[in-house]
Amino acid sequence: MNEENFTPINEQDDKFSGVRSVAIRILSRFERSDAYLDKLLERELKEDYLSQLDKSLLTELVNGVVRWRWKLDWVLTGFYHGDYLKCLNIVKNALRVALYQIMFLNKIPTYAAINESVEFVKNIQGEKTANIVNAVLRTITRNLSEVRYPDKTEDPAYYLAIMYSHPRWMVKKWVEHFGETETESLLSANNRKPFIPVRVNGLKATPDAVIDELNKAELPFFQSLLLKQSIVLKTPRLNVASLDIYKNGWITVQDTSASLAALLAAPKEGDSIIDLCSAPGGKSFFLAELMKNNGKIVAVDKYKSKLEFIEKQAERLGLTCISTLAADASTLESEERYDIVFVDVPCSGTGTISKKPDIKWKREREDFDRLLPTQKAILENASKFVKPNGTLLYSTCSVEPEENYEAVNKFLEHHPEFEVDKAENYLPVNVCRNGFMQTFPHIHFMDGAFAARLIKKG
């Protein structure tokens, strides 16, 4: 089921009135559909029936339950009388929403956390089920400190999967590659509530000017030590589009890791660039800014609606050198050759779990069998468009070796006309490994991302 078919949950429906009830309903929609969590939440936040405070709580509950679902289910399974996993999703989510507040939101009174979930279940399933929900939650409240979790010494991957609420296959995969200690740090970072990273548009403002405006507005932030244009706003649920510095085109939303990948491309004024898989356009925007809006950038994406967004944002930012093209990056044909071909391939997104916790549960190990051939096809096709002595920039928002350096090394085995131009020549050394850019949430306090700069020999 597509999220476009969903109608907002409104205040006219007594069964779903109250912010916790809305959260339960969104979570249940998420589980029974292929919809992205942020789209479901965004649709509800546009409605007027919730106050700003309720919208903040709704965002907290929905993302928090998805972020910590396995740990919540571990506790609930231990206290539920019967088979918890066979409960209706709507009942499970009512329990999860209440328990999330009890375990993670200590400013919310326990009675408030429990009562609305109980009333919700009573409206949907009747008093008998509601009484069970009430009894389970109150028993947990009295005995939370006594909960026993898996034994770390018996099965470290299972212990980490439960304690940090990640799929067991994902944890096991990371332990095998990164080791237990590194994996635990990565899992912990993935569960951090995300801040909002923005990048200063150098054509319209300076970092100092943006910082002055943020100070005037009393908005907390910190400036990246790795890239002065990158500023992280420490107000997670801030509506950035409402800020004057956004409306005036002084800033755009972009993670520091994505900015670094664009910086690695090292564009010059007058360059011709094609940005394949360009939506939502952040890298195209930074490339245009770095070349001082002097040159040519073709932003390619399959979907016209995404290209319309890029066009609108480019206008806001004052960028006139960007044109758009609707096409499939794996099959696009062109006689033109470019100074820079930027390839930000569709990937697992495992470097962005902090911002998008649903990725943990939407991904399966088998997804790599689908993604890797697509990535290979796009990279192969992209290589045809590079001028002699031109640059092919391959990037992902993944921490998976097979999507990153392994994919690039396999490409180089079959394409001796390309060679690696070491990332250390362009970027801070602490975001570089073996000639490539590689960032991790637990090390660099930004998304996990990868980029490789390849030069086509003349």
N, C-alpha and C positions, 0 to 999 in steps of 0.2 A: 504494500500500500504506500502511495506517495504522500508526503506531508502536505502537498498542495491540496489534497482532498479534505484535509482536516478543517473544521470550523473552530473558531476560538471558543474556549470554555468561558461562558459569561456569567454574570451575576444573576441572570434570570433563572438559572438552573440551581435550585436549592440544594440538590445533592452535591454540587461541586463548588458551592460558595465557600469562601475562606481560602487563604493562600495555601495552606497545607493540603487541602483537598484538590486544588488546582495542580499542585506538584505531583500528587499521586496519579492524577489523570494523565499528565504529561509523561510521566515515567512509564505508565502502562501503554500509552500510545507508542512510545519509543521501542518497547520490547516487542510489540506485535507488528512492527512495520520496518521498512528499510530507511526510514527517515533519519536524518541527522539530528542529534540532540539540540544543537545550537539553533537550527531552523525552527524546531517546535517551540523552543523557549522564546526565540525572537518574535514569533507570531503572537504569543500571549502577552509579551511585554509591550507590544504596540497598542494594546487595548486600554481603555480608560477606566475600567471598573476596579482596578487595583491602585492603591496609593503608591508613591515612590518607595516608601519603606517596605510595603508588601512586595513590590517588584524585586527589591534587593533580597528579601528573604526567600522569595520564589527561586531566584537564581542560585542562591546558596544551597537550598534544599535539593534542587534538581541535579546540579553538578556534584554536590557532595555525596548524594546517594549513589550516583553512577561511579564516582571516583572510589568509594569505599564499599561497593556492593558485596564483594566476596567476604570481607571481614564482617560486615553486618549479617550476611547469611550464615556465617559460621556460628555467630552468637545465637541467632534466632533458631537455627537448627537444633542447637543444644538445649533450648528451653521450650520449644514447641511440643505440645502433646499430640503426637501423630507425625505424619510425614509432611514436614514443612514444604518441601520441594514440590509437593502435589497441590499446594494451595493455588487458588486462582491468582493470577498476576496482580489484580487489583488489591487483593488482600495482602499479598506479599509486599507490595509497594506501600501500603498503609503502615505495615509493621516497620519497613525500612525507613520511611520518613520520620516516624516517631523515634526509632532507635538512633538514627543519625543525630537528631537533636540532643538526645540523652548522652550520647558518647562524645560528640564533637562540638556542641554549641552550649557551653556552660552558662551562658547568660539567659537562656530560655528556661523558664520554670518547667519542671518535669510534668506537672499536671497539664500545662498548656500543650506540651509535646504529645502527650498521650491522648487527651480528651478529644481533640479534633479528628485524629485517626480513628478512634473508637466510634465517634458519631458518624463519620464517613462510612465505615463498614456497616454500621447499623442501617443506614439508608439504602445501602446497596445489597447487603446479604442478610440483613435481619439481626435480631437481638442475640440469638444464640452464637453466631460467629463473632459478633461484636464483643460478647462477654469473654470469648476465648482470647481475642486480641488484647483486651484489657488485662486479663489475668497474666498472659505471657509478658507483656511489657512491664507490669508492676513487679513481677517476679524477677525479671532481669534487673530492674532498678535496684532491688534489694540485694542482688547477688553479683553485680557487675564485676566487682573486684575478685570474685572467685572463678571467673571464666578461665578455662584451660584451653590453651592453643596448641597446635601441633608441636612435637618435639623437634627442635632445630637439629639436634645431633643425629636423629634417625633419617630425616629427609629434608635437607636444607632448602631445596627448591620449593617443596610443598609449604614449608614454614614461611618462607619469604612471600610466596604467592598469597597466602592467607593474611599475613600480617600487613602486607603492603597492597593487598587487593589488586593483583594482576593475574592474568591467565597463567596456569601452571606451565603450559608449553612455552610461553614467552619467557618466563623466568628461567626455566631450564635451559633454553637456548642462550640466554644472556650469561648465565653462570658458566656454561661451557666455553663461551668466547671471552668474556671479560673477567671471570672469576667471581667468587662469592662476595667478597668485600666490595668490589667495584659495582657489582650488580645491586647490592643493597643500597648503596649511595644513589644510584640511578633511580631505583624504585622510589626512594624517599623524595627525590627531587621531582619526580613525575607527579607526586601527590601534593606538591605545593600549590596553593591558590595562585593563579597567574596574575601578574601585573600587566599593564598595557604599554608595549614598546612603540615609540614613534620615532620617525626620522625627520630631521630638519631639512626643508627644501632650500638648498644653498642658492637657488636663483632668486628667492624672495626674502630670505631671512638668514640670520646667523644663529648658532647655538646660544650665544650670549643673549640675543634679543628674545629668543623663545624662553630661555630661563628667567629673564626679567618678567615676562608675562605670567609665567607659572607662579613665580613668587608673589606677584601682585594678586593673583587669584587664590593664593594660599593652598596650592595643590602640591602635595608631596611628590618628590621625584628623585631619581639619581641619574647621573650622566655616565654612560658607558666609558670604562677605562680603555676600551679597545677601539672605539670609534666615536669621536667627539660629536658627530651628527646624531648619534643614537641616544635618546633620552627615554627612560622608563618611568611611566607614571604609576605611582604606588596607590592608586585608587581603583581597585579591580573593576567596579561596576560603573565607572565614569562614562558618560555619553560623550565621547571625544568629538563627535560631529557637531555638538552644540557649542564648542569653544570657538571664539573668534579667530584664534590662531589656526584652527582647522579650516574654517570658512574662508579665510583669506589666503589659503594655500601655503601657509608657512610650514605645516607639518603634514605627514601622511603616516598611517599606521603601518609599521613594518618591524618585524623582529630583527634584532641585531645580526643574527646569523645570516638572514637573507641579504641584508645590506653588505655583509662581508663577502658573500658569494658574488654579488654584483661588482664590488670593488676589485675582486680577483680578475674580473674580465678586463680591467684596465682600459676602458675606452678612451679614445682621443677625439678632440674636436674634428668634425668632418667625417668620422667613421660611418660606415654602413653596417647596420646590425639587424639581424632577425632573431626575435625572441619567440621560440617555439613553446607551446603550452604556457602562454604568458599570463593568463588570469590568475589572481585578480589584478595584476599589473605592477606590483610594487617594484620588481626588479627592472622592468622597462623604465619606470619613472626615475629610478636612481641612475640608471645608465644614461638617460637623457640629461639629467642634472650634471653628471660627471663630465659629459661632453659639451656642457654649457649650452644645451639646446641647439647645437650646431652640428648637423649631420642628418642621418636617416635611421629610424627604427621602425621595423615592421613587427607589430605584436600579433601573434597568431594564436587562435584558439578555435575549438570545434563549435562553440556556442555563441550565437550572435548576442544573446542577452549579456553574457560576460564581457564581450567586446564593447557593448554599449556602456557598461560600467567603467571600463578602462578609458573610453573616450571622454566620459563625463569627468572622471578624476583628473585626467591629463589637462582638461580645460581649467579645472579648479587650481591646479598647480602651475598653470602658465606654460605648459609644455606643448610646443607646436611641431616638434620633429617626429612625433609618433603617429603612424597610421595603423589601421587594423585590417586583419584578413581572417575570414572564417575558413578554416581548413583543418584536416587531420594531420598532425605532425608526422605520423608514421608513413603517410602516403603522398604528402604534398610534393608537387613537381614544380621546379623553377629553373630557368636558365641563368638567373642572376646569381652571382657569387658575392659573399659578404666578408667584411673585415672580421666581424665577430658573429658567431652563431651560438646563441645561448639556449641551452636545453635543460629546463627544470622539469624532469620527467615525473609522471604520476608514480607515486611510491606508497609504501606502507604507512608513512606518516608517524613512525614510532618515536621521532624526535619531538613531536608536538603534543604528547599525551597530557602534559600539564594544562594546556589550553583546551584540549579536546579529549576529555576522559573517555568518551564513548568509543574512541579508536581501540581501546583495550578489548572491548567486547564485540566490536564489529569485525575485527580482524581474526583470521584463522591461519594456522600454519600453511594450509594449502594455498592461501592467497599468493604466496611467492611464486608458485607454479604459473599463475596467471600474470603477475606483474612483471616478472623478469623478461619474458619474451616481448612484452609491450615496450619495456624500457630499451631493450636491445634494438628493436625495430626502429624506434624513434631516434636513437643515437646513430644507427647506421644511416638512416635517411638524412639526418642533420649533417653528417660528415660530408655529404655531397655538395653542400652549399658554401663550404669554406674556401676562401681565396688562398692561393699559395702564400705562405707566411702569415696566414690569418689564424684566428683563435677559435677553438671549439671549447665552450665552457659547459661542463656537465655538472648538474647539481641535484640534490635530493634534500628532503627534510626527514631523513631516516638515520638510524644508528646501526642499521644492519649491514654487515660486511658484504654480503652478496649483492646488495643494491648499490654499493659504493665502490670501494677500491677494487673489489673482485671483478665487478662489471667493467670498470675502466681497464684493468689489466687484460681481461679477455678481449676487449675491443682492440687494444694496442697489439695484441698477438696477431690479429688479422689485418691490422692497418699500420704497417711500418712507416707509412708516409706521415704519421703523427708521432709526436714525442711530448713528454711531460715538461711543462715549464713550471718549475717548483713554486708552490704557493708561498714559501718562505720569502721569495723575492718581492712579494706584494703585500703580505699580511703580517700581523704580529705573530711571532714564532710560536706562542702558546696556543694558537688555534690551528697549528699545522702539524701533520704527521706524515712522514715519508713522502713529502712533496705535495701532499693534498691538504685541503682545508677539512678539518673535522672538529665539530663542536659537540659538547655534551651538556645537558641541563645541570648535572651535579658538579661539573667542573667550571663551566663558563657562565652560569646563570643566564642562559638563553636557550633557545630551542636546539635540539640535536640536529645537525645538518652536515652535509658533505658537499665539496666542490672540487673539481679537477680542471685545471687549465691546460689544454692541449694545443700544440702549435703544429700547423700543417707545413711540412718542409717545403721550401721553395724549389 
